[in-house]
């Protein structure tokens, strides 16, 4: 495993997360990815109980299978989003295009594409040539983070095809660039803010994985057999989905935060309110209600304290953002 800095035991899984802006997010699909050397090794295949018909597939192919299953189940998606591994997969990019499905996929700086006018350049070269001037960048939020809006500088570049675009994100302090290859079916106009919102879906997806691992043990099973791993994954996804659905249902009536600040010198509100019930808070309250290690009153008290503290921190973070000069980067 690359994340271990060498060769080590591990489980690789391709997940499909469903994100609905302003409502919530959860994992709705998963398939194991097995390296070719494990499939071809008879001893490993037997000890991990791999299915005999299992054949090697790149990471993009299980992702295609997950999308196909989601479509068959009636799931409708505005956009498909993914990181560089999936953005580099030609088959994966072709599948949603064949189904008229818009996508915003992260790609590497060396990803090459044909721009308007017929020039063939990498993303890095395209940005250096077409995004030199300050006026081409716009400041937009990629969505809410843990402490407030995640604002970046954004620009987009037309390609040779009317349905494809290169969306570029620039960090406001470091200047680091990130590239997104976008597909929007012809006849479906999508403004820049909509593409930016789709590119920002990576944050709630990462948050979903964090909740799955830290709260429900997504990566903490001791099973080693192929089918047992699938069972554990499904159980974790179900537990996460229950808490995610509960948080979505309680979101509006448990959010008591005041309006966000409008100026850098605005005084903080007397009552910071509380952030809405989160997946983590619902998990803690369920634990308190079922394990009886502490009283429900004690658990509820600390839940209120945490949510008020987070609401206060979020307000001050948003006010601090207002003091930042957006034009400091060229």
FIRO-995848 format. One record per residue (C-alpha): y, z, x; residue number from 1. Coordinates in steps of 0.2 Angstrom, whole numbers. Example, Ala and Ser with C-alpha at 12.3 -4.5 7.8 and 13.67 -1.06 7.14 Angstrom:
     py     pz     px    k
    -22     39     62    1
     -5     36     68    2
end
This chain:
     py     pz     px    k
      0      0      0    1
     17     -5      7    2
     25     11      0    3
     14     21     10    4
     19     12     26    5
      1      6     30    6
    -16      4     22    7
    -20     18      9    8
    -29     21     -7    9
    -18     18    -22   10
    -17     10    -40   11
     -6     -5    -43   12
     -2     -8    -61   13
      9    -21    -70   14
     19    -13    -84   15
     28    -20    -99   16
     43     -9   -105   17
     52    -12   -121   18
     71     -7   -120   19
     82     -7   -135   20
    100     -4   -131   21
    108     12   -138   22
     91     17   -145   23
     78     20   -132   24
     64     13   -121   25
     45     15   -118   26
     30      7   -110   27
     21     -4   -122   28
      8    -13   -110   29
     -1    -11    -94   30
    -13    -21    -83   31
    -21    -16    -67   32
    -18    -27    -52   33
    -32    -27    -40   34
    -30    -34    -22   35
    -42    -49    -17   36
    -51    -39     -4   37
    -56    -26    -16   38
    -63    -39    -28   39
    -72    -48    -15   40
    -80    -32     -7   41
    -96    -28    -16   42
    -96    -10    -11   43
    -78     -7    -17   44
    -81    -17    -33   45
    -97     -6    -37   46
    -89     11    -32   47
    -73      7    -43   48
    -84     -1    -57   49
    -74    -17    -57   50
    -79    -29    -71   51
    -90    -43    -64   52
    -79    -57    -72   53
    -63    -50    -64   54
    -55    -63    -53   55
    -40    -61    -42   56
    -23    -65    -49   57
     -5    -64    -42   58
      6    -50    -50   59
     15    -63    -61   60
     -2    -68    -70   61
     -5    -50    -77   62
     14    -51    -82   63
     11    -67    -92   64
     -4    -59   -100   65
      6    -44   -106   66
     20    -56   -113   67
      7    -66   -122   68
     -1    -50   -130   69
     16    -44   -135   70
     20    -61   -143   71
      4    -60   -152   72
      8    -43   -159   73
     24    -49   -166   74
     36    -41   -153   75
     52    -51   -151   76
     62    -50   -136   77
     80    -55   -133   78
     78    -56   -114   79
     64    -54   -102   80
     69    -45    -86   81
     60    -41    -70   82
     62    -38    -51   83
     60    -50    -36   84
     41    -50    -37   85
     42    -58    -54   86
     57    -68    -51   87
     48    -77    -36   88
     33    -82    -47   89
     35   -100    -53   90
     21    -98    -66   91
     30    -82    -74   92
     47    -91    -75   93
     38   -106    -83   94
     29    -96    -97   95
     45    -89   -106   96
     53   -106   -104   97
     39   -114   -113   98
     41   -102   -127   99
     60   -103   -128  100
     62    -86   -121  101
     78    -81   -112  102
     76    -71    -96  103
     86    -63    -82  104
     75    -61    -67  105
     80    -54    -50  106
     78    -65    -35  107
     79    -63    -16  108
     94    -69     -6  109
     83    -83      1  110
     79    -90    -16  111
     84   -108    -17  112
     91   -118    -32  113
    100   -134    -36  114
    118   -131    -40  115
    130   -142    -51  116
    134   -157    -41  117
    116   -158    -33  118
    118   -147    -18  119
    102   -137    -14  120
    106   -120     -7  121
    100   -102     -6  122
    108    -89    -17  123
    116    -81     -2  124
    123    -98      3  125
    129   -102    -15  126
    138    -85    -16  127
    146    -87      1  128
    153   -105     -4  129
    158   -102    -22  130
    162    -83    -23  131
    175    -81     -9  132
    190    -77    -20  133
    194    -61    -29  134
    198    -70    -45  135
    180    -76    -48  136
    174    -58    -50  137
    175    -47    -66  138
    172    -29    -68  139
    159    -25    -81  140
    147    -11    -85  141
    128    -14    -83  142
    125      0    -96  143
    124     19    -96  144
    118     28    -82  145
    114     47    -81  146
    132     51    -78  147
    141     37    -86  148
    144     18    -85  149
    136      9    -71  150
    151     -3    -66  151
    149    -18    -54  152
    158    -34    -50  153
    150    -49    -57  154
    151    -68    -56  155
    140    -82    -61  156
    137   -100    -54  157
    132   -115    -63  158
    116   -124    -58  159
    111   -142    -60  160
    103   -138    -77  161
    113   -132    -92  162
    100   -119    -96  163
     99   -110    -79  164
    113    -99    -71  165
    114    -89    -56  166
    121    -72    -60  167
    128    -62    -45  168
    131    -43    -44  169
    142    -35    -31  170
    143    -17    -27  171
    161    -10    -29  172
    160      0    -13  173
    147     -7     -1  174
    149    -25     -6  175
    130    -28     -7  176
    125    -43    -17  177
    111    -44    -30  178
    105    -61    -37  179
     98    -64    -54  180
     91    -81    -60  181
     94    -84    -78  182
     87    -95    -91  183
     95    -97   -109  184
     87   -110   -120  185
     98   -125   -125  186
    108   -122   -141  187
    109   -103   -138  188
    126    -99   -131  189
    125    -82   -122  190
    142    -75   -115  191
    142    -67    -97  192
    142    -49   -104  193
    126    -52   -113  194
    118    -58    -97  195
    125    -43    -88  196
    118    -31   -101  197
    101    -40    -98  198
    102    -38    -79  199
    106    -20    -81  200
     89    -17    -90  201
     81    -12    -74  202
     89      6    -75  203
     81     11    -91  204
     65      3    -85  205
     65     14    -69  206
     70     29    -80  207
     54     25    -91  208
     43     26    -75  209
     52     42    -69  210
     48     50    -86  211
     30     44    -86  212
     27     50    -69  213
     37     67    -68  214
     34     72    -86  215
     17     65    -91  216
      7     62    -75  217
      7     43    -75  218
      3     43    -56  219
     -6     60    -55  220
    -24     56    -62  221
    -39     59    -51  222
    -49     45    -59  223
    -55     31    -48  224
    -65     20    -60  225
    -57      4    -67  226
    -59      9    -85  227
    -55     27    -83  228
    -38     22    -75  229
    -35     11    -90  230
    -39     26   -102  231
    -27     38    -92  232
    -13     25    -92  233
    -15     22   -111  234
    -14     41   -115  235
      1     43   -104  236
     10     28   -112  237
      6     35   -130  238
     13     52   -125  239
     28     44   -118  240
     30     33   -133  241
     29     48   -145  242
     43     57   -136  243
     53     41   -134  244
     52     38   -153  245
     57     56   -157  246
     72     55   -145  247
     78     38   -153  248
     76     46   -171  249
     86     61   -165  250
     99     52   -155  251
    114     51   -167  252
    113     68   -175  253
    110     77   -158  254
    124     68   -149  255
    140     79   -150  256
    150     73   -135  257
    168     70   -137  258
    176     53   -134  259
    176     48   -116  260
    192     50   -105  261
    205     36   -106  262
    215     41    -90  263
    212     49    -73  264
    224     63    -77  265
    217     68    -94  266
    213     86    -96  267
    194     90   -100  268
    190     94   -118  269
    188    113   -123  270
    171    109   -130  271
    161     97   -119  272
    148     95   -133  273
    130     91   -129  274
    121     75   -124  275
    108     69   -137  276
     90     75   -136  277
     82     66   -122  278
     63     62   -118  279
     63     76   -106  280
     71     89   -118  281
     59     84   -132  282
     44     86   -120  283
     50    104   -114  284
     52    109   -133  285
     35    102   -137  286
     28    112   -122  287
     36    128   -128  288
     30    126   -146  289
     12    123   -141  290
      9    133   -125  291
     18    149   -130  292
     22    154   -112  293
     40    158   -118  294
     48    160   -135  295
     55    146   -144  296
     72    154   -144  297
     72    155   -125  298
     67    137   -124  299
     80    131   -136  300
     94    142   -127  301
     90    133   -111  302
     89    116   -119  303
    107    118   -126  304
    113    125   -110  305
    106    109   -100  306
    113     97   -113  307
    130    105   -113  308
    131    105    -94  309
    125     87    -93  310
    139     82   -106  311
    152     91    -96  312
    146     82    -79  313
    146     65    -88  314
    164     67    -94  315
    170     72    -77  316
    161     58    -69  317
    168     45    -81  318
    186     52    -78  319
    183     50    -59  320
    178     32    -61  321
    195     29    -69  322
    204     33    -52  323
    194     20    -43  324
    203      4    -39  325
    192    -10    -45  326
    201    -23    -34  327
    197    -14    -18  328
    184    -27    -14  329
    187    -46    -11  330
end
